[in-house]
Amino acid sequence: MKTTLEIQNLKCGGCANTIITKLSDLELVDDVVVNNDDNSVTFSYKNEETLNAVKNLLAKLGYPEVGDKNALTTKAKSFVSCAIGRMNS
Protein backbone atom coordinates (compact mmCIF):
# COMPACT_ATOMS: atom_id res chain seq x y z
CA MET A 1 0.00 0.00 0.00
CA LYS A 2 1.10 3.56 -0.58
CA THR A 3 0.11 6.67 1.36
CA THR A 4 0.96 10.33 1.81
CA LEU A 5 0.94 11.99 5.23
CA GLU A 6 0.89 15.74 5.76
CA ILE A 7 3.30 16.48 8.59
CA GLN A 8 4.17 19.42 10.82
CA ASN A 9 7.53 21.17 11.43
CA LEU A 10 9.06 20.23 8.05
CA LYS A 11 11.46 23.05 7.22
CA CYS A 12 14.24 22.04 4.86
CA GLY A 13 16.37 19.41 3.19
CA GLY A 14 17.95 18.49 6.53
CA CYS A 15 14.53 17.54 7.87
CA ALA A 16 13.80 15.57 4.71
CA ASN A 17 17.14 13.75 4.91
CA THR A 18 16.47 12.64 8.49
CA ILE A 19 12.94 11.48 7.66
CA ILE A 20 14.04 9.53 4.58
CA THR A 21 16.93 7.90 6.45
CA LYS A 22 14.92 6.91 9.53
CA LEU A 23 11.83 5.68 7.69
CA SER A 24 13.94 3.71 5.19
CA ASP A 25 15.49 1.87 8.16
CA LEU A 26 12.07 0.47 9.11
CA GLU A 27 11.22 -3.00 7.87
CA LEU A 28 8.30 -3.11 5.44
CA VAL A 29 8.67 0.58 4.46
CA ASP A 30 9.88 1.48 0.95
CA ASP A 31 9.98 4.33 -1.56
CA VAL A 32 10.13 7.19 0.97
CA VAL A 33 9.75 10.63 -0.64
CA VAL A 34 9.56 13.92 1.28
CA ASN A 35 8.03 17.00 -0.34
CA ASN A 36 9.01 20.22 1.44
CA ASP A 37 6.65 22.30 -0.71
CA ASP A 38 3.50 20.68 0.66
CA ASN A 39 4.91 19.32 3.96
CA SER A 40 4.27 15.71 3.07
CA VAL A 41 5.94 12.33 3.19
CA THR A 42 4.92 9.55 0.81
CA PHE A 43 5.90 5.91 1.27
CA SER A 44 4.88 2.33 0.64
CA TYR A 45 4.08 0.04 3.56
CA LYS A 46 2.84 -3.50 4.10
CA ASN A 47 0.17 -3.29 6.83
CA GLU A 48 -1.57 -1.06 9.39
CA GLU A 49 0.97 -1.96 12.06
CA THR A 50 3.73 -0.60 9.83
CA LEU A 51 1.72 2.56 9.12
CA ASN A 52 1.30 3.14 12.86
CA ALA A 53 5.04 2.57 13.40
CA VAL A 54 5.80 5.23 10.77
CA LYS A 55 3.43 7.74 12.38
CA ASN A 56 4.95 7.08 15.82
CA LEU A 57 8.50 7.45 14.50
CA LEU A 58 7.64 10.71 12.72
CA ALA A 59 6.17 12.10 15.95
CA LYS A 60 9.22 10.94 17.92
CA LEU A 61 11.49 12.73 15.42
CA GLY A 62 9.43 15.92 15.80
CA TYR A 63 7.26 15.66 12.69
CA PRO A 64 3.74 14.70 13.84
CA GLU A 65 0.92 14.34 11.37
CA VAL A 66 -1.17 17.47 10.79
CA GLY A 67 -3.95 17.50 13.38
CA ASP A 68 -1.87 15.72 16.02
CA LYS A 69 -0.47 17.47 19.09
CA ASN A 70 2.52 19.71 18.27
CA ALA A 71 3.89 20.84 21.63
CA LEU A 72 6.99 22.98 22.07
CA THR A 73 9.00 19.87 22.94
CA THR A 74 7.93 18.28 19.65
CA LYS A 75 9.02 21.36 17.73
CA ALA A 76 12.37 21.27 19.54
CA LYS A 77 12.84 17.63 18.50
CA SER A 78 12.30 18.63 14.88
CA PHE A 79 15.12 21.19 15.13
CA VAL A 80 17.47 18.50 16.46
CA SER A 81 16.39 16.09 13.72
CA CYS A 82 16.90 18.82 11.14
CA ALA A 83 20.43 19.55 12.39
CA ILE A 84 21.34 15.86 12.30
CA GLY A 85 19.94 15.60 8.77
CA ARG A 86 22.06 18.55 7.65
CA MET A 87 25.21 17.06 9.13
CA ASN A 88 24.57 13.70 7.48
CA SER A 89 23.77 15.05 4.02
N, C-alpha and C positions, 0 to 999 in steps of 0.2 A: 504494500500500500504506500501511497505517497501523500504527503500533506504539507501545508504551509502554515506556519504559526506567525502571528504578528507579535513582536516582542518589544519590551520597554528597555530604555537605557542604551540602545545601540547607537554608537557615536561615530565609529571610524573603522578603518581597515584592521587596526589592532584588535578591536572587539571581534570583528569577523574572523580573524585568524584564530583567536582563542576558541570561539564557538565551533568552527570547522574542525579544529584539532581535537577538542574534547568530545564532540559528538561522534566523530569518525572512530574514536577509540572504543565506543560502545559496540558490543556485539549486536548484530541484527539491525544496524543502522548504516545506510549507504547513501551516496549521492547528495552529500550535504552542500547546500548553496545558501549563502547569506547575501541579502540585498539591502544595502545601507539606505537606498533611496526610499524604500517603503517599510523599513524596519521589520523585515521578515526573514525567516529561515525556512528553507524547504528541504525535505529529506524523505528517503524511503525507509520504511520500517516493516517489521514482520507481524506484530500483534499489538493489542492494546497495552499489554504490560510494558512493551518497549516504548510505546508512545508516552506512557506515564513516566518512565525512567528519563526520557528526553526532557520532558517538561520539568521534572524535579531537578535535573542537572542544570538546565538553563536558569532556573530560579536560584540555585546554589551559586552559580557563577555571577549572578547579578542581573540576569536578563529574563525576568518573569514575563509570562504571556500577558498581553494587553487585557486589562480587566482584573488581573490578580493584584494582590497587595504589593506595593512598591515603596517600602519604608526607606528611610534614610540609610539604614545599614545595608539594604539591598543595593541602593545606588552606589554606596561606597565599594561594595564588592565588585560592581561593574567597572569602576575605575581601576581597581587592582587587576582584574581580568584583562582590561584594555592594555594596561602597561605591560603585562606579561606577554600579551599577543604582539605588541610592538617590538619587544626585545627578541622574540622568537621568529620574527618575520625576516 
